[in-house]
Amino acid sequence: MGSFLLQITLNFDNFPKTKTKQMQNILVTGATGNVGRAVIDHLLRNPIGGDVIAAVRDVEKEKHTFNHLKGLSYGYFDFEDSTSFNGAFKEINVLFLLRPPHISDIEPIFKPLLLAAKQSGLTKIVFLSVQGAEKSKVIPHNKLERLITSLGFHAIFVRPSYFMQNLTTTLLPEIKKESSITLPAGRAKFNWVDVEDIGAACAVLLRSFDVHNNGVYEITGNENLNFNEVAKMMTQHLGAEITYHRINPLCFYIKKRRAGMPQGFALVMTLLHFLPRLQKEPRISSDFVELTGKSPISLNAFLHREKETFQN
C-alpha cells in the first residue's frame, strides 16, 4: 500500500507545472484627476498580481489623499520634469497615459517621455484619447496617438465621449454663480459618459493588455444630448432654472483667455465644443458593455448622484 502511494506521488511530481501569470506593474499617470482616480479605484478592486503605482508630483501629500486605498504604491512623476521619467518607468510593464488639459503642444513633452519609456523597456501603453480623435488632426489627442504609433509601442487607444464630470468641474463655476452654461457648441449633440465607466473599462484593458493589444475602444454612454437638453434636465433635478447660451467660438476663446485660462487649455476647450457642430452625431458604442458586462450610467442617474455638488 505504501509503495502504491509513493508511486502516485512520484507520478504527480512528473506532471507539467501550471504556467503562472506574469506579474504586471501598472503606472497610472494623471492619478489625482477624475479619470486617474477612477482607473486606480477599479484596478484595486480586483488585484492584478502586480503593483498599481500612482504617478504623482508630491508622493507624501498624495499618500494622505489616497490613504483610504489599500495596496496602492507611489512614484514621483511630473510631465514637465523629464528627469522624473526614468525613475518612474523603472520595472513598469504597462503605462496608463493621458494628456493633462493644459498641455497642448505634444512634441516637446511627450516625445522625450515616450523615448524614456522605451529606454526603460516599457512598451505597452493604454492611452486615454477622445471619441473622434481619428477624424481631426488639429486636436492634441490625434497628434499623440500618431506619435505613440510612430515610435512602435504596443498600444490600446481608449476614445471616450464627452465627460459628464465636465458639469461638475470645468463648467461648474458658471453653473453655480450664474445658473447657466455658455459654450460654442451650438445645437450639436454630445454623447455623455461617466468617468466611473471610463475607469472601469480602462482597468479591464490594463489588466488584460495582451488580449486587447492594438485595439481601439470607444467608451460611450447611451444618450446623445445637446446642451439645451442637458440644461433642461439639470433644471428638473436641481429645482432651479439652468439656461444654455450659445456663443461664437472666437468670442468663447477670448472670454476664457481674459478669465485667465491658459492658452493651450482655452484652445482645446474651444475645439472640443465647436468641432462637433461640423461632425455627425456621435456613435453610441457597445464597447463598454462588452468589456465590463454592465450598462453605462445614464445622465439622469449622474445628476441625481451629484445633486449636492451643484447646490453646495
C-alpha positions in Angstrom: 0.0 0.0 0.0 2.8 2.4 1.0 4.7 1.8 -2.3 1.5 2.4 -4.3 1.0 5.8 -2.6 4.7 6.7 -3.3 4.3 5.8 -6.9 1.2 8.1 -7.2 3.2 10.9 -5.6 6.1 10.4 -8.0 3.7 10.4 -11.0 2.1 13.7 -9.9 5.6 15.3 -9.4 6.3 14.5 -13.0 3.3 16.3 -14.4 3.9 19.6 -16.2 3.7 22.6 -13.9 0.8 25.1 -14.5 2.2 28.3 -16.0 1.8 31.2 -13.6 0.5 34.5 -14.9 3.2 37.1 -15.3 3.2 40.0 -12.8 2.1 43.3 -14.3 3.2 46.5 -12.7 0.9 49.3 -13.9 1.8 53.0 -13.7 -1.2 55.4 -13.8 -0.5 59.0 -14.9 -3.0 61.7 -14.0 -3.6 59.8 -10.8 -5.0 62.8 -8.9 -7.5 63.7 -11.7 -11.0 62.3 -12.2 -10.1 59.6 -14.7 -6.9 58.6 -13.0 -8.6 58.2 -9.6 -11.3 56.1 -11.3 -8.8 53.8 -13.0 -6.9 53.3 -9.8 -10.0 52.5 -7.8 -11.2 49.9 -10.3 -7.7 48.3 -10.6 -7.5 47.9 -6.8 -11.0 46.3 -6.6 -9.6 43.2 -8.3 -5.9 42.5 -7.6 -3.8 42.1 -10.7 -0.8 40.1 -9.5 1.4 43.2 -9.6 1.7 46.7 -8.3 -0.6 49.6 -9.1 1.5 52.8 -8.9 0.1 56.3 -8.8 2.4 58.7 -10.8 2.3 61.9 -8.7 4.4 65.1 -8.2 4.2 65.0 -4.4 4.4 61.5 -3.1 4.0 62.3 0.6 1.0 64.6 0.0 -0.8 62.0 -2.2 -0.2 59.2 0.4 -2.7 61.2 2.5 -5.0 61.8 -0.4 -5.2 58.1 -1.2 -4.9 56.7 2.3 -8.3 55.0 2.0 -7.0 52.8 -0.8 -5.1 49.7 0.3 -2.3 48.3 -1.8 -1.5 51.4 -3.8 2.1 52.3 -4.5 3.5 55.7 -5.4 6.2 57.1 -7.8 7.4 60.6 -8.4 6.5 61.7 -11.9 6.0 65.1 -13.5 5.0 65.6 -17.1 7.1 68.8 -17.2 10.1 67.4 -15.5 11.9 65.0 -17.8 14.3 64.0 -15.1 11.4 62.2 -13.4 10.7 59.8 -16.4 13.4 57.1 -16.0 12.8 56.6 -12.3 9.0 56.4 -12.7 9.2 53.9 -15.6 11.6 51.5 -13.9 10.1 48.0 -13.7 6.8 49.1 -15.2 5.0 46.7 -17.6 2.0 48.8 -18.6 1.6 52.6 -18.7 -1.8 54.3 -18.4 -1.2 57.6 -20.2 -3.3 60.7 -20.5 -2.8 64.3 -21.6 -3.1 66.9 -18.9 -5.6 69.6 -20.1 -3.0 72.4 -20.0 -0.6 70.6 -22.3 -1.5 71.2 -26.0 2.0 71.2 -27.6 2.6 67.5 -27.8 6.1 67.0 -29.2 8.2 68.8 -26.5 6.6 67.0 -23.6 5.5 63.6 -24.9 8.4 62.7 -27.3 11.0 62.7 -24.5 8.5 60.9 -22.2 7.9 58.1 -24.7 11.5 57.7 -25.6 12.4 57.4 -21.9 9.7 54.7 -21.6 11.2 52.7 -24.5 14.7 53.1 -23.0 13.3 51.7 -19.7 11.9 48.7 -21.5 8.3 49.9 -21.2 6.5 49.1 -24.5 2.8 48.8 -23.5 0.6 51.8 -23.3 -3.1 52.4 -22.7 -3.7 55.9 -23.9 -6.8 58.0 -23.0 -7.8 59.7 -26.2 -11.2 61.1 -27.1 -14.0 60.0 -29.3 -13.5 61.2 -32.9 -9.7 61.8 -32.4 -9.0 59.9 -35.7 -11.1 62.5 -37.6 -9.3 65.7 -36.6 -5.6 66.2 -36.9 -5.7 69.5 -35.1 -6.5 68.2 -31.7 -3.7 67.1 -29.4 -5.2 63.6 -28.9 -4.8 62.8 -32.6 -1.2 64.0 -32.6 -0.4 61.9 -29.5 -2.0 58.8 -31.0 0.2 59.2 -34.1 3.3 59.8 -32.0 2.7 56.6 -30.0 2.2 54.7 -33.2 5.2 56.1 -34.9 7.5 55.1 -32.1 6.4 51.5 -32.3 4.6 50.9 -29.0 2.1 48.2 -28.3 -0.9 50.4 -27.7 -4.5 50.5 -26.9 -6.4 53.7 -27.6 -9.4 54.5 -25.4 -11.7 57.1 -27.0 -14.3 58.1 -24.5 -17.2 60.5 -25.4 -18.0 63.7 -23.5 -17.4 63.5 -19.7 -20.5 64.0 -17.5 -17.9 65.3 -15.0 -17.3 68.4 -17.1 -20.6 69.6 -15.5 -19.1 69.2 -12.0 -15.6 70.6 -12.8 -14.9 72.9 -15.7 -18.4 74.2 -16.2 -19.4 74.2 -12.5 -18.3 77.8 -11.5 -20.7 79.3 -14.1 -23.5 76.9 -13.3 -23.3 77.8 -9.6 -22.7 81.5 -10.0 -24.9 82.3 -12.9 -27.2 79.2 -13.3 -26.0 79.0 -16.9 -23.7 77.1 -19.4 -22.0 79.2 -22.1 -20.3 77.2 -24.9 -19.6 77.3 -28.6 -21.4 74.0 -29.1 -24.5 75.3 -30.9 -27.1 72.6 -31.2 -24.6 69.8 -31.6 -25.3 66.5 -29.9 -22.8 65.1 -27.5 -22.6 61.6 -26.1 -22.4 61.7 -22.3 -20.3 59.2 -20.3 -19.5 58.9 -16.6 -15.8 58.9 -15.7 -16.5 56.0 -13.4 -17.4 53.9 -16.5 -14.2 55.0 -18.3 -12.2 53.9 -15.3 -13.9 50.5 -15.2 -13.2 50.0 -18.9 -9.6 51.1 -18.7 -9.0 48.8 -15.7 -10.1 45.8 -17.8 -7.8 46.8 -20.7 -4.8 47.4 -18.4 -5.3 44.0 -16.6 -5.6 42.1 -19.8 -3.5 44.2 -22.2 -2.2 41.4 -24.4 -5.8 40.3 -25.2 -6.7 43.8 -26.4 -3.3 44.9 -27.8 -3.6 47.3 -30.8 -7.3 47.8 -30.2 -9.3 51.0 -30.3 -12.2 51.2 -27.8 -14.9 53.9 -27.8 -16.3 54.2 -24.3 -19.7 55.9 -24.5 -23.0 56.3 -22.7 -26.4 55.5 -24.3 -27.5 59.1 -24.8 -26.8 61.8 -27.3 -28.0 65.1 -26.0 -27.3 68.8 -26.8 -26.5 71.3 -24.1 -30.0 72.8 -24.2 -31.5 69.4 -23.4 -29.0 68.9 -20.6 -29.8 72.3 -19.1 -33.5 71.3 -19.0 -32.6 68.0 -17.3 -30.5 69.9 -14.8 -33.4 72.3 -14.1 -35.6 69.3 -13.3 -33.1 67.8 -10.9 -32.0 71.0 -9.2 -35.3 72.7 -8.9 -33.7 75.9 -10.2 -33.6 77.0 -13.9 -30.3 76.4 -15.7 -30.0 78.0 -19.1 -27.7 77.3 -22.0 -26.2 80.2 -24.1 -24.6 79.6 -27.4 -21.5 81.7 -28.3 -19.2 82.2 -31.2 -16.0 80.1 -30.9 -13.7 83.0 -31.2 -15.6 85.0 -28.6 -15.6 82.0 -26.3 -11.8 81.6 -26.7 -11.2 85.3 -25.9 -13.5 85.1 -22.9 -11.6 82.2 -21.5 -8.3 83.8 -22.0 -9.4 87.0 -20.4 -10.6 84.9 -17.4 -7.1 83.6 -17.0 -7.4 80.2 -18.7 -4.0 79.1 -20.2 -3.8 79.5 -24.0 -3.5 75.8 -24.7 -6.3 74.8 -22.4 -8.6 77.5 -23.9 -7.9 76.4 -27.4 -8.5 72.7 -26.8 -11.7 73.5 -24.8 -12.9 75.7 -27.8 -12.2 73.0 -30.3 -13.7 70.1 -28.4 -17.0 72.1 -28.1 -17.0 73.6 -31.5 -15.9 70.8 -33.8 -18.9 68.5 -33.0 -21.0 71.1 -34.8 -19.2 70.1 -38.0 -19.4 66.4 -37.5 -22.1 63.7 -37.5 -23.9 62.8 -34.3 -21.6 60.7 -32.1 -21.7 56.9 -32.5 -23.1 55.0 -29.5 -20.7 52.2 -28.9 -21.2 48.8 -27.3 -17.5 48.6 -26.2 -18.2 49.4 -22.6 -20.8 46.7 -22.2 -18.6 44.1 -24.0 -15.6 44.9 -21.8 -17.4 45.1 -18.4 -20.7 43.3 -18.9 -22.5 46.3 -17.4 -24.7 49.1 -18.8 -23.3 52.6 -18.8 -24.6 55.1 -16.2 -27.3 57.5 -17.5 -27.1 61.3 -17.3 -30.2 61.3 -15.1 -28.5 58.9 -12.6 -25.4 61.0 -12.6 -27.3 64.3 -12.0 -29.2 62.6 -9.1 -25.9 61.3 -7.6 -24.1 64.7 -7.9 -27.0 66.9 -6.9 -25.2 68.2 -3.8 -22.2 69.2 -5.9 -24.3 71.7 -7.8 -26.0 73.1 -4.7 -23.1 73.4 -2.2 
